[in-house]
Structure formats: C-alpha cells, structure tokens
Amino acid sequence: MTGKHRADGNGRPRRVTETSDYVAFLTRSLIAWGDRIAADPAALVHLRELGETLTQQTNRGIWEANQRGQYSQNHMASILGVTRQAIQKRIGLGQLAAAAVNQARGGGALVRLGEVRARRARLLAAADVPDLTGSERERQLRAV
C-alpha cells in the first residue's frame, strides 16, 4: 500500500488513514446503522444523540480547523454552502464542544457501553415502549 504507512516515533511503520478512507468507513457504518434499525427498531432511541454528537463534533472540528488557519472561514463557508456568519456561530459552538470532550477525556472512556444500554432502557421506558428486539442485557435493564 504505497503512501499509506509512515514511521512512528519509534521507527515502526504507522498506517495513515486518509480522510477519504474515513468517510468511506463512516458511510459503511451508517448503512449498517440502517440494517441495525431494521433488525432492532428500538435502537431509534439513539438517533437524536447520534445526530447531536455528529453536529457537536463537526462544530468542534470547525473550531479546531479555524485555530490552525489552513482554511479561512470563507473557505469553510463555501464548502458547506453557508454564510461566514454561520461558520462563526459553529466555531463558537465548537469551542464549547471541545471543552466538553477535553473534560470527558479526563474522566476515562468517552463512551461507556453500560451508559448507552441504560439510556436505551430509560428512553424506551419514557416512550412507554417495551424492548422487544434488544439483546438479553438490554432487555434485562428495563426490568431493573
């Protein structure tokens, strides 16, 4: 794989993941998300949080990119087809998201599976919908 590896600090090759590779992975993951919903419709309880995470982390990336100065706010606005003012707003929101991520990183894991399962149970209970399709662990949480 020409161009995909470079040495890390210890002289060992380290795989370089290009943005296009990552976008392809994420697209495959989103297609798999659709398959997941088909098999487990109760998983829809996670959609709002996933959407919020995507938006917050995009804003964080815009804030960090603005700090690096490789692309101007006008460039980023053109890429998204929005105004520079919209990018400025996202930069402000991104700074808040960055602070939240840094705080979460200080506490260990950014995502804890047990918390995701508990949130699923809590949101299904709030919607008064039984968990008919989750894993055994997920269905047991409803009874607790």
N, C-alpha and C positions, 0 to 999 in steps of 0.2 A: 504494500500500500504506500506508494510514493507520496511523500508530503504529509502523511498522517501522524508521523511519530517525530518526537524531538526529545533530546536528553533532559532528564530532570536534574535537580541539583546534585545527584549522586552519579551522574553519567549514564543512568539507565534510560532506555527509551520510554517516553511517556506518550500515550495516544493523545492526539489533538482532535477535539470534536469541533468541527466547523458548525456555524450557525445553521447552515442548510441541513446538516445531519441531524441536529437537534430538532429543527422544525419538522423533519420527516418523522422522527421518533414521536414527537408530541402529536402529530396528526394521526399516526397509527394508534396512539394511546386514546385519543378522542373517538376514533372509530370503535375501538374496543369498549369505550365507555357506553356507546350506543348499544353494543352487544350485551353489556352488563345490565343496562336498563331493561332490555328485552327479557332477560332471564330473571331479573330481580327488580321489579318496578318500585319497590320500597326504597331503593337506592336514590330515587329522585329527591329524597330529603337532603342530600348532599349538594344538589345543584346550585343553590343560592350561595353557599360558602365557596364552592369551587369558582363560581363566577366572580365573587368578591376577591378571592385570592388572586385570580388572573388579573383583575383590574388593579389591585393594590401593587402587585409585583411588577406589572408593566409600568405603573407610575414610579415605582422605586427605580426601575431601570432607566427611565427617562431622566429622573433626578440625577442618578449617578453619571449617565452619559453627558448631561449638561455640565457636571462638575469637571469631567475630563476634557470637554471642549472640542472633541473631534468633529462634531456636527453642531451647527448653530441651532437655536430654537426655530428659526425659519426653516431650516432643512428638515427638522423633525416634524414640524407642522405640515410641510409639503408632503412628506412621506405618508402621514396619516390623513391628509386632506382636510386639515382643520386650521384654525387660526393660530397665530403665535400666542395669543392670549390663552387659548385652550391648553397649549403646551405649558405656559407659565403656571396655570392652575394645576396641571398634572405634576409639575415639578414640586410645587408646594405640598401636594398630597403625597408625592413620592418621598419627600424628606420625612414626613410622619411615618410612612410605611417602613422606611429604612431604620428609623429609631425603634419601631416595634420589632422588626426582625433582629436587630442587634440585641435587644433586651431578651427576646426569646432564645437566641443562640447562647446567651449567658446561662440559661436555665437548663441546658442539655438539648435533648431532641426537639426539633422544631415541630414535628408531628408525632403524636403518640397514638398508636393503634387503639388502645383502650379508650382514649378520649373520643376517637372517631366513632367507635362502637356505641359508647354511652350517648353521644349526640344523636346517633341514629335512633336509639331507643327513645330518647327524650322527645325528639321531633315527631316520631310516629305516634307516641302517646298523646302529644299535644294535638295532633291531627285526628286523634281517635281512630287510627288505622292499625289493625293488627299486622305484625310482621310475619307474613306467610311464606316469604321466599328467602329470608336471610339465612346465614349459617346457624349452626346449633348455638354457638356462643352468642350471636346477635339475638337470637330468639330468647335465650335464657335471660338476657339483660332486661327484657320487658317485664319478666315475672318478678324481678327484684324490686 
